[in-house]
Amino acid sequence: MKNSKFLLGIAAAGVMSLALSGCAGDRTGGSTGGDGGGDEAGGIVGVAMPTQQSERWIADGENVQSQLEELGYEVDLQFANDDIPTQVSQIENMISSGAEALIIASIDGTTLTDVLQQAADAGIPVIAYDRLINGSPNVDYYTTFDNFQVGVQQATSLLIGMGVFDENGERTDAAGPFNVELFAGSPDDNNAGFFFNGAMSVIQPLIDDGTLVVPSGQTAFEQVAILRWLPETAQERMENILTIIGDTQIDGVLSPYDGLSIGIISALTSGGYSTDALPVITGQDAEVGSMKSIIAGEQYSTIFKDTRLLAEQAVSMVDALLSGEEPEVNDTETYDNGEKIVPSYLLESTIVTVDNYEEVLFDSGYYTAEDLA
C-alpha cells in the first residue's frame, strides 16, 4: 500500500529541523550550531551510555563526544553493556576524576539516586539523555524525543500497513477483524511506557470496537514488555505466542524497537511465515539491519530519531550550564521523575517505510545508499 503522502507530511517537520540545525552530513558528527564555549570552555564532561550492543547507542556516544570535543571539552565516554553496577561505578569514577558535567543515558532510571547525590554534593550538573532518570531531585535537565508521539507514529504506521488507515492516517472502510500482537520495551526504561501508551491511544479504541483482535489476549504493558530490549527475549515471546494461538494468522505486530523486530521476524519465519508474507511489523531507530529488512519487504516501518540532533541538544545544554547560562527547554510539564518535574527539550521523529526512506535518510545525510546496500 502506498503511504508516501501521509509519511512525507510527517517527515517534513523532521527534514526542516535537520535543515535548521546545520548538522554535518554523517551520523557521527555535527555542529552544535551555537557560539558554544570553544576552547575557552575546557573541562571534563562525563558521558555514560548504557550499552554497545546496539548500534544506536554507539552512534549516540560518538555524536556526543565529537560535538563536545569540537567545543574544546575533554570527554570521558563510557559504555556499561547493560550492567547497572558497572554504570554506577563508571559515574562514580567520572565524579572523582573531576567531571564538570554529566550526560547520562541510564540503564535503569531508578538506580542512580545515590551516585547522583554524589554529583550534586560536588556541584556537578546532570543531563538525562533520552532516558529519564527517576527518583532523584538531582537531575537538572532532560533531552529526548516526543516519546508519546513516537508510539502514536508506530501504531499509525501499523494501521496504514494493514489498510485500517489510509495514507493520510484516516480510517478506511476496512472492517476487520485484524489480528495483532503487541510488544513493549523494557519496564525499567521510562521511555517504554510513553511509547506503549502513545501506541495504545491509537490501538485501544480499535480493540474496543472489534476492528483489532489480540489473539494471545496479552494487552497489558506488564505482559508485553521486553526486559532490556533484548531481541532474543522478543523472539522467545513471539515463539510462545505462536504456540498459544495455533493456526491463527497474525496480520500485524506492534514492535517498539528494530532489535525486537528482528527477533520477532526470526520467530515468525521459524514458525512457518514466509519472508514475503509476513505480518505488518513496526520498529524504531532506523538501524541498518532493519532498514535492509524494510527494503527487502520484511519489516514494514521504523521510526527515525536523528541522534545527531539529540546529541546536539545535550551538548548545548552542557555548554550553557558550564557557561553560566540557562539551557533552552520546550517542555516543563510532562516529565515527572517522582521527585520533580524535569525541564526538558523534546525533538521530533519521523515514520520511515520503503516509500520514503531515501528522502528521509539519504537526503539528510544520515545514511548513504552504500550503507544500506
N, C-alpha and C positions, 0 to 999 in steps of 0.2 A: 504494500500500500504506500502510495506517495504521501509524504508528510512535510515536504520541504517548505511550504508556505508558512505553516504554523511554527516549525522549528527555526526557520530563519528569522521569524519575528522575534522569537525568544533570544536568538543569538545576537540580534542587533545591539542590544544593550551591552553584551559582553564584548563584542567587537569594538564598540565605541569606547568602552572602558580601556581596552588594550591600546587604542589609538591615543587616548588622552594620557596614558600612563608613561609613554616614552620608553617602554620596555625594550630591551635588546632582543635580537631575533633568535635566541636559543633558550632552551628550557632551564639552563643552569646559570643564567646571567641576568643582567638587567640593571637598570639605573633606578635609584630611588626617586628621581625626578625633582627633588628639592635641592636647596642650597647645601643642606647637610652640615656635618661638623668638620668634614675634611680631615686633614692630618692634625688639625688643632684639637680634634675630639679625643683621639687616643683612647687608652684604657682597654681593659679586657671585658668582653661580653661572653658569658657562658650560654651555650645553645644546647639544650637537652632534647634529643629526638628519641622516639620510642623504639624504633627497630630499623634494621637494614634488610629485613625480609620482604619489604615492599618497595618497589621502585619509586613509588610516590614519595615516601619519607626520605629516601636517598636524595631525590631531587630537591625536596624542601630544605634539607640540611645544606646542600651545596648552594642553593639560591640565597639562603640567609647569610651563609659565610661569605660568599663572594660580594654581596652587596654591603655587608658591614666592613669588609676589608677595603672596598672602594672608598669608604668614608674615613679610613685610617684607623679603624679599630682592630685590636687583636682578638681573635676568635678562638674560644675553646669549645669545639664541636664534639659531642659525644652521642653515641647510639647505645641504647640499653638492651637491644634484642629482646624486648618484651618481658624483661625481668625486673620486677618492681624494686627489690633491694639494690640491684645494680644501678637503677636510675637515681634512687635516693643517694647512694654513695657518690655517684658522679656529681650530683648537685652540691653535696657537702664539700667535695673537693674543689668545685668551682668557687664556692664561697671562701674557703680557706686559702685559695690561691689568688684572691684579690679581685674577683669579678666585680665589675661596677654595675652590671645589669644582667638579668637572666631572661632568656626566652625559652619557655618550656612547653613542649608537646608531651603531655603526660601519658603514661601507660594506663594508669588507673587514677582518675581525677579525684579520688577520695583519700589517697595515701600519702600526701605530701605536706600535711599540716605542720608537722614538727620541723621539717627542713625549711619550709617557707618562713617559719618563725625565726629560724636562724638567719635567714636572709633579711628579714625585717629588722632584727636586732643589729645587723651590720649595716643597715641603711641601704640595702640593695633592692631596687625596684624589680618587679616581676611582671613579665608579659606572658599570659597564657596564649599559646599558639594553637589555633584550630580546635583544640580540645579544652573545654572549660575545666579549671581546677576547682573542686568543690570543698566545702567545709573549712575554708581558710579566709580570714579577713585580709590576708597579706598577698592578694592578687590585685595588682594595680590596674591592669588593662587586659583586654581580650580582643584578639582579632581572629576572624573566621569567615566562613561564607554564611549566607542566609540558609541555615540548615533545614528549617521547616520547609522553605521553598524548594530545596533540593528534593525532599521527599515528595512534595507536590509534583515536581517535574518527573520523578521516577514513575509515580502512579499514572500520570498523564501519558507518558510515552508508552507504558504498558497497555493502556486502554486504546491508544491510537493503533498500536501494533496489532491488537486483537480486533480492531474495527468497531469497538464500542464508542470511541470518539472519532471524529473526523480530523482532517489535517489542521483545522483551526482549534481543536480541543473542545468541540461541541459534541453533544450526544447525537448519535446516529439512531436509526430505527432498528438496529440490531438488538434483538430481544434476549438472546442467550437461551438458557443459561450457559455461561462460560466458566470452566473450571480453572481456578487459580490456586497457587500455593504461595505462602508468604514467608519471607526471611527478613530478619533484622540484624543489626550489628551487635557489637559486644556490649553487654549490660553495664560494664564499668567505664564505658565511653559515653560521656554526656551527650555527644552528638547523635548517638544511635537512637535515642528516644525522640529527638527532633526529626530525624529522617523518617522514622516509623510513624510518628504522629502526623507529619505532613502527608505522607502517603495515604494513611488511613482516613484522613479528612476527605480524600477523593474516593477511596475504595469502599469505605464502610456504608455509605448510602446505597451503593450498588449491590452490596451484600444484602442489605436490608430489604431492597425491592426485588431480589431474586435474580438480578442480571448476572451477578457473580456468585459462584459457589466455591467454598474451600473444602475439597473432598476429605482432607485429613481431619477437618474440624479444628485445626490449630490456628487460632487467630490472635491470641494474647501475646503481648511482647515477650513475656517470660517463656512462652512455649517456642517462639520462633527465633529468639536471639542466639547469635553465634559468638561464644566467648573468644576474645582476642582476634576476632575477624578471620579465623583460620579456615582456609579453603578446604582442608581435609575434614574439618568438622561439618562444614556445609555439605560436602559430598556425602558424608555418612548420614546426615539427617535426611537428605534427598533420597538416598537409598532406602532408608526406613519408611519414608512416606510412600514410595513406590510399592513397598511390601504391604503397607496398610491399605492402600486404595485399590490394589489389584489391577484389573484391566481398565479402570477409569482413565481416560485420556486427559492430560493436562494441557490447557490452552495458553496459560501464561504463568510466569514465576516472577514475583517481586523480589529482586535481589538488590541490596543496598550498596554493593561494592563489587568491583570487577573480579577481585580474587575469589570471592564467594561464587560469582557467576561461573568461573572456570570449573570450580568444584561441582557445581550443580549440573553443568553440561556433561561433565565426566560421568556423573551418576545416571543421567538420563540416557546417554548413549550406551552405557553398560547395561541399562535396563530395557533396551530394545528400541529406543527412539533413533531414527536415522538423522544424520547431521543436516540433511536438507528438509527435515520435517520436525524440527524442534519447536517447543512452545516459545512464545514471545518471552524473552528474558532481558531484564534491565541490568544496570550496573552503575558504577561511579568511579571516577578518577581518570578515565580515558587512558588506561595503561596499555602498553604496546601489545601485550598478548590479547587483550580483549578487543582492541581496535582491529587487529588482524582477524579475530573471530567475527566481528561485525562486518568487515569487508567480505569475509567468506560466507556470510549469510547465516551464521550460527547464533551468536548473541545479537539481540535486536538493537539495544541502545545503551548508552552510558551517559553520565553527567560529567561534563568538563568543568573542572575548577582550576583556574590558572594559578598554579602555586607560585609563579613569579610575582604575581600581584599580591598574594598573601605574604610572601617574604618581604616585599617592598613595604607593605603596611607595618609589619612587625619592626623592621629596621627603622622606619620613620618614627615609630613610637619610641624606640630606644633612643634614637638620636635626639628627639625632642626632650625627653626626660633628662638626658645627660647634658643637654644644653640649657637646662633650666626653664624649658617651655612646656606647655600643656599639649599632649598629643591630640590629634584630631579623632573624634568619635562620631558615630551616626546612630547609636542605639544606647540609651541609658535606662531602659525599662525591662528588657527581655531576659537577661542572663543573671538570674539569682543563684548564687552558689551555696546558699544556705546560711551565709554569714553577711553577705552584702550583694547589692546589685553591681555587677562589674561593668564599668563603662567599656563599650565595645565598638569595633568597626566591622561591619558586615559587607562582604563582597558578593557579587552576583555570579551565577553559574549558568551553564548552557546545556540543553539536551543535544546529544550528538547521535546520529544514525548514519547509515550508509549514504543517505541522501545529502547530508550537509557536512560530512567530516572534513572534506578538502577545504572548504571555505573557513570553517571554524579553526581547524588545527594547522593547516598548511599556511593559510594566508596570515595567521597571527605569528607564524614562525615557531610554534610550539613543537611541531614535528615537520620533517621533510618527507617527501614521497619515499625516499630510500629507507627511512626509519621504519616504515610500515610495509615494506616490500616483502 
